[in-house]
Amino acid sequence: PPSASPGPSRAPRTPWRLTVPQHLTTSLGRDMWDSKYSRPSFVYGKRPNDFLVEAVQRLGLPAGASALGICCGEGRNEVWLAEQGFAVTAVDSSAEGVRKAQALAAERGVALSAAVADVVEHDMGTERFDLIVSVFAHMPPPQRAAVHRKALAALRPGGAFVLEGYTPAQLAVKGEGRGVGGPPTEELLFSLGELLEHFGGLEVLHGEELERDVNEGELHTGRGAVVQLIVRKPDATPPGEL
C-alpha cells in the first residue's frame, strides 16, 4: 500500500485553488448526525482512536498544550486528550454530538470547550493550536481542502496535525462484508496523495495507507482500509538562522 518515506520528509507544496460552493456545507448532514448521536449509546464508543493514542505518544507534546478536535462527534478523542493534560477545543455541526461530548467530559472530570459549528465556516484562528486532530472527519473534496487549509493556518510553529480516515478501498471492504464504517461514496474518502498535497511544506512524520482492525463502538467494526497522517509545521526560526 502507498506510504510516505520512513523518516521525516517534506510534503510537496501545491497551490491552493479550491473554493467551497455556498450550497455545499456540513450542515447538509447535520440532521443525519443528530439522529445518530441521539441514541442512548455512544455509537463510536468512549475509547479514543488507536492511531491518535499512538500519534500523541510519539509527538510528546507538553502538558497544557492546546488541541483542536475537528468534527468531534461524541467527543471520545477530545475527552481523552483533556485527560492527558491538553487544553482542548472541540467543534462539530451536531448539537447532539456536542451535548454528549460535554456529558462525557463531565463524567471524566475534565474541562472541554465544545462548540456547535459548521467546521468549514468555523474560525480556527491563526497559529493558535499545538495539535489539531481529524479522526474519520469525512466531507466532500472542496470542504476537505478548505478545512485543511484552515488547519494549516491554525497550527502554531512546531505544531502537529494528526488524521485517520477511510480510503476508497473501504468500499470494497464493506462490500465483502469484512468491516462496517465510512461513507458510501468515493468522493468522501481520503487518499494519502491528496493529503500530502493539502499539507505541502510540512514535515511528514508518518503517512501510510493500510488495512487494519477498527473496532470503535457499533458503527466502526471489523477491518478498515485507512490512511494515517502525522505532519508537523516547521518552527518559526530554522536552526542556524538566528
WOWO-V35619 format. One record per residue. N is the residue number from 1. RES is the residue in one letter. SS is DSSP state (alpha for helix, beta for strand, coil for the rest). PSI is psi in degrees with one decimal (none if undefined). OMEGA is omega as a letter, one per 30 degrees, with the letter a starting at -180 (999 if undefined). Layout:
N:RES:SS:PSI:OMEGA + N:RES:SS:PSI:OMEGA
This chain:
1:P:coil:153.1:a + 2:P:coil:143.6:l + 3:S:beta:157.3:l + 4:A:coil:169.0:a + 5:S:coil:152.8:a + 6:P:coil:-40.1:a + 7:G:coil:176.2:l + 8:P:coil:139.8:l + 9:S:beta:177.0:l + 10:R:beta:125.3:l + 11:A:coil:146.5:a + 12:P:coil:147.4:l + 13:R:coil:134.4:l + 14:T:coil:132.0:l + 15:P:coil:147.4:l + 16:W:coil:119.5:l + 17:R:coil:-4.8:a + 18:L:coil:139.8:l + 19:T:coil:163.6:a + 20:V:coil:115.8:l + 21:P:coil:142.4:a + 22:Q:coil:-29.5:a + 23:H:coil:-6.5:a + 24:L:coil:91.4:a + 25:T:coil:162.1:a + 26:T:alpha:-12.8:l + 27:S:alpha:-18.3:l + 28:L:alpha:-30.3:a + 29:G:alpha:7.4:a + 30:R:alpha:-43.5:a + 31:D:alpha:-39.6:l + 32:M:alpha:-45.6:a + 33:W:alpha:-38.2:l + 34:D:alpha:-39.3:l + 35:S:alpha:-43.6:l + 36:K:alpha:-44.6:a + 37:Y:alpha:-10.5:l + 38:S:coil:-7.3:l + 39:R:coil:151.5:a + 40:P:coil:-35.9:a + 41:S:coil:162.6:l + 42:F:coil:109.4:a + 43:V:coil:-21.6:l + 44:Y:coil:17.2:l + 45:G:coil:-180.0:l + 46:K:coil:-6.7:l + 47:R:coil:148.0:l + 48:P:coil:159.6:l + 49:N:coil:133.8:a + 50:D:alpha:-45.3:a + 51:F:alpha:-37.3:l + 52:L:alpha:-43.8:l + 53:V:alpha:-46.1:l + 54:E:alpha:-41.8:a + 55:A:alpha:-44.2:a + 56:V:alpha:-40.2:l + 57:Q:alpha:-39.0:a + 58:R:alpha:-39.9:a + 59:L:alpha:-33.4:l + 60:G:coil:39.1:l + 61:L:coil:148.6:a + 62:P:coil:156.1:l + 63:A:coil:140.2:a + 64:G:coil:-4.1:l + 65:A:coil:150.6:a + 66:S:beta:139.2:a + 67:A:beta:145.3:l + 68:L:beta:129.3:l + 69:G:beta:115.9:l + 70:I:beta:133.2:a + 71:C:coil:63.0:a + 72:C:coil:-18.5:a + 73:G:coil:-127.5:a + 74:E:coil:5.1:l + 75:G:coil:11.4:a + 76:R:alpha:-41.0:a + 77:N:alpha:-40.4:a + 78:E:alpha:-37.9:l + 79:V:alpha:-39.4:l + 80:W:alpha:-41.6:l + 81:L:alpha:-40.8:l + 82:A:alpha:-37.2:l + 83:E:alpha:-24.7:l + 84:Q:coil:-1.2:l + 85:G:coil:3.9:l + 86:F:coil:151.0:l + 87:A:beta:108.2:a + 88:V:beta:132.9:l + 89:T:beta:135.8:a + 90:A:beta:140.4:a + 91:V:beta:134.7:l + 92:D:beta:150.1:l + 93:S:coil:-12.9:a + 94:S:coil:119.3:l + 95:A:alpha:-35.4:l + 96:E:alpha:-42.2:l + 97:G:alpha:-45.9:a + 98:V:alpha:-38.2:l + 99:R:alpha:-44.0:a + 100:K:alpha:-32.9:l + 101:A:alpha:-44.2:l + 102:Q:alpha:-37.0:l + 103:A:alpha:-39.7:l + 104:L:alpha:-39.5:l + 105:A:alpha:-42.0:l + 106:A:alpha:-39.5:l + 107:E:alpha:-36.4:a + 108:R:alpha:-7.6:l + 109:G:coil:36.4:l + 110:V:coil:160.9:l + 111:A:coil:138.2:l + 112:L:coil:123.5:l + 113:S:beta:108.6:a + 114:A:beta:136.7:a + 115:A:beta:142.1:l + 116:V:beta:112.2:a + 117:A:coil:151.9:l + 118:D:coil:118.3:a + 119:V:coil:-26.7:l + 120:V:coil:-37.0:a + 121:E:coil:-15.4:a + 122:H:coil:135.6:l + 123:D:coil:107.0:l + 124:M:coil:-12.4:a + 125:G:coil:-175.7:a + 126:T:coil:125.6:l + 127:E:coil:52.7:a + 128:R:coil:-27.6:a + 129:F:beta:143.3:l + 130:D:beta:-20.8:a + 131:L:beta:132.2:l + 132:I:beta:133.3:a + 133:V:beta:131.9:l + 134:S:beta:105.5:a + 135:V:beta:111.3:a + 136:F:coil:43.8:l + 137:A:coil:82.7:a + 138:H:coil:137.6:l + 139:M:coil:166.4:a + 140:P:coil:157.5:a + 141:P:alpha:-43.6:a + 142:P:alpha:-40.6:l + 143:Q:alpha:-45.3:a + 144:R:alpha:-47.6:a + 145:A:alpha:-42.3:a + 146:A:alpha:-43.0:l + 147:V:alpha:-41.2:a + 148:H:alpha:-34.4:l + 149:R:alpha:-42.3:l + 150:K:alpha:-40.7:l + 151:A:alpha:-40.0:l + 152:L:alpha:-43.6:l + 153:A:alpha:-31.3:a + 154:A:alpha:-14.9:l + 155:L:beta:136.8:l + 156:R:beta:156.7:l + 157:P:beta:131.6:a + 158:G:beta:-6.6:l + 159:G:beta:162.8:a + 160:A:beta:148.2:l + 161:F:beta:128.9:a + 162:V:beta:129.0:a + 163:L:beta:139.5:l + 164:E:beta:135.8:l + 165:G:beta:168.1:l + 166:Y:beta:145.7:l + 167:T:beta:170.3:l + 168:P:coil:-24.8:l + 169:A:coil:-17.0:l + 170:Q:alpha:-26.5:l + 171:L:alpha:-38.9:l + 172:A:alpha:-38.1:l + 173:V:alpha:-45.7:l + 174:K:alpha:-38.9:l + 175:G:alpha:-29.6:l + 176:E:coil:-2.0:l + 177:G:coil:22.6:a + 178:R:coil:-10.3:a + 179:G:beta:161.6:l + 180:V:beta:129.0:l + 181:G:coil:149.8:l + 182:G:coil:155.2:a + 183:P:coil:164.1:a + 184:P:coil:-7.1:a + 185:T:coil:148.6:a + 186:E:alpha:-34.2:a + 187:E:alpha:-20.8:a + 188:L:alpha:0.3:a + 189:L:coil:158.8:a + 190:F:beta:154.7:l + 191:S:coil:153.2:l + 192:L:alpha:-41.3:a + 193:G:alpha:-43.4:l + 194:E:alpha:-43.5:a + 195:L:alpha:-39.2:l + 196:L:alpha:-30.9:l + 197:E:alpha:-42.8:a + 198:H:alpha:-35.5:a + 199:F:coil:39.3:l + 200:G:coil:136.5:l + 201:G:coil:-11.5:l + 202:L:coil:155.0:l + 203:E:beta:124.5:a + 204:V:beta:109.2:l + 205:L:beta:-29.5:l + 206:H:beta:132.5:l + 207:G:beta:120.9:a + 208:E:beta:142.4:l + 209:E:beta:131.7:a + 210:L:beta:170.3:l + 211:E:beta:130.9:a + 212:R:beta:166.9:l + 213:D:beta:129.8:l + 214:V:coil:106.3:a + 215:N:coil:92.8:a + 216:E:beta:87.8:l + 217:G:coil:-166.6:a + 218:E:coil:-17.8:a + 219:L:coil:-10.3:l + 220:H:beta:95.4:a + 221:T:beta:145.5:l + 222:G:beta:-154.3:a + 223:R:beta:149.8:l + 224:G:beta:130.9:l + 225:A:beta:108.7:a + 226:V:beta:162.0:l + 227:V:beta:139.1:l + 228:Q:beta:139.3:a + 229:L:beta:134.4:l + 230:I:beta:119.2:l + 231:V:beta:152.5:a + 232:R:beta:135.8:l + 233:K:coil:135.5:a + 234:P:coil:150.3:l + 235:D:coil:156.4:a + 236:A:coil:-38.9:a + 237:T:coil:105.9:l + 238:P:coil:150.7:l + 239:P:coil:139.6:l + 240:G:coil:0.9:a + 241:E:coil:27.4:l + 242:L:coil:none:999
